[in-house]
Every structure is written in C-alpha cells, then in structure tokens.
Amino acid sequence: MHNGGHAIPSDPFGSASAAYEALYDVTNAALASKWSGELEGFAPWLEEQTVAVERALALLKALRVGPGDVYAVANGRIALVYEQIATALTRASEEAAAAGFDADWKDQEGRIWEEANAFWARCARGCSTGGTHLDAWDLRCRAGQANSLAKLAP
C-alpha cells in the first residue's frame, strides 16, 4: 500500500493488543478511502476521515501504557491518515478557490499538517529509542516529519 508516494512499513512486532488491531483496521480503512477529486464529494469524504481519526485517537489512549514500539507505530499510522487528509485538503482548497467556491473547510490544511507533524514526531521519537526492528518506521516517520514541516513553512 502506498500513501503520498511512500510505502507503509509493515508492523515490526508480533501480535499486538486488541486496541492496536482495531487502530490498524481503522487507519487502513481510512487510507484505502481516497478522495474522488470531485469537490461535491469532498465534505462527506472529509467527515468520514475525521471520524476515522477520532476512533484511532480513542484507541491510541489505550496503547500509551503498552509497549513503546506499538505506541510509536500507532502514532505513525495516525500521522499517515492526517497526511492523507492534509494533502487532499490542500488540493481541494486550491480547486475550490479556482472555482470561486467558498468551502467551510478552506484554510484548514495548515492545522491538519500541524497534527500530522506532531504524530510523525511522536513516532520518530519512539522509534529512535525502540530498537533496530523499528528502523523502517523510523525512516518513514522522519520523512513524514520533514515533509509535513516543509508544508508548514511560510
């Protein structure tokens, strides 16, 4: 599976908790749901993605007390969804502006890129101290962190 041109690393640990398995399913479903590119379909897609993020964030709370590698990767999975939302928001905002369409979601992409950056940073921090089995996620999260930071540059 690809997102933004970067492959999603596989999970570097054995079976994780039920909360992680649910988070994995929620984030994978969100990442599989791509915006059609039609402005009329953007608001419902954004709502669906937002609900998925809220579900994933609720599940993440249960992982804070578990193994650090699972928590780090869970943050990376949520960052992937935020990155997908921010990328689509950026494109949709440009298209809406060009069409003279005043969308209630316009100018939100900066806030979403900030969220993506924060989750990439937590993933990178957790992976950097978590051991060599996290190397692929460490690289992915550092790349995501750099990309999202670049999107926030003025």
N, C-alpha and C positions, 0 to 999 in steps of 0.2 A: 504494500500500500504506500502511496506517495502523498505528500502534502507540501505544497509550496516548492516542489522540486527536490525535497529532502525525504529520503526513506525514513520510515518509523522503525527504530531498532526493535528487536524482539525483547521480550522480558528476560532479564538475566538471572532470574531466580526461579526456584521450583514453584510449587503451588503456593499461592498466597491466600490471604483471608477472603471470606465471602464478600466483605466490603470492597476489597481490591477487585475481585472478579466482577462485581456489579459496576464499579467505576470503569473498568476495562470495557465492558459491554456498552455502557452509556457513551463513553468517549469514542469508541469505534463506530457506533451508530451515528453519532454526530458528524464524525469525519467522513463517513460514507455518504452523508446527505449534502450534496453540493448545491449551491445556489444556481438556478437555471440561467441567470443572466438577464432575466426579464424583470424590469422594475416593479411590475404589478405583483410579482411573486416574492419580492424581497422581504416585505414586512412579515408575512407568515413564516418564511424560512428563518428570519432573524428570531422570531418568537420561539420557534422550535429549538434553535440553537441555544437560546437563553435558558430555556427550561432544562436542556441537557447539562449546561454548565452548572445551574443551580443544584441539580441532582448530584453531579460529580463533586461539587464543593461540600455538600452534606455528607457524602461518603468519605471524602478526604479527612474530615474531622475524626472519623473512627480509626484512621490509619496513623494519626500523629503519635499514638502510643505504641505502634508496632515497629517492625524492623525498618531501619533507616533507608535501606536500599529500595524497599517497596514504596515508602513515602516519597523518596526522591523521584522515582519513575512516575508515580501518580501525579506529582506536580508537573512533570514533563508532558504527560498525556493531556492534562487540563490546558497547559500552555499551547499545545497543538490546536486545540479547539478554539481558544482565544485568537490564535494567529489566523486560523481559517476565517473567523468572524471579522477580524480587523481587515484582512485582505479584501474580503467581499464588501465590507462597509466602505472602504476606500474607493473601490471601483463603482459601487452603486451611488455614492455621493457625487463622483465625477459625472456619471451618466445622468443623475437627477438634475444636477446644475446645468448641464448641457441642454437638457430637455425643458428647462425652466420649471421643474417640478420641485415644490417646497416640501421635502420629506421631514417627518418628525424625528427621524433618526440621523439626519445630516449632522456633520461635525462631531459625531460620537467616536470616530475611529481613533482619535488620539487617546481617549480614555481606555479603549479596548487594547490598543498597542501597549499602554502602560501596564494593564493587567497581564498581558502576555509576557511582557518583560519581567514582571515580578515573579511569575510562576517559573519562567525559564531560569531566573536567578536562583530560586529555591532548589530547583532540580540540579543545577550546576554545582551549587554548594554541597548538596547531599551526595552527589556523585563523586565530587573531588576527594571526599574523605571516605567513600564507601568501599573502595577496593577495585581491583582491576576488572572484575566481572561487570562493572558499570562503565567501562571505557566508551562503548558505543553511545550510550545515553549521555555521558559526559560531553562528548564531542557534539552530539545533536543539540544538547541544551545550551552549550556555549555558542554554537552557530545561531540558534534561535534567539539567544540573548543579544548577540551582536546585531542581528537583523532587526529585531524589534527596537533596539536602541537607535539604530540608524533611521527608523521610521519616525522616531520622536524628535530627531534633530530639526532645528528650525530651518 
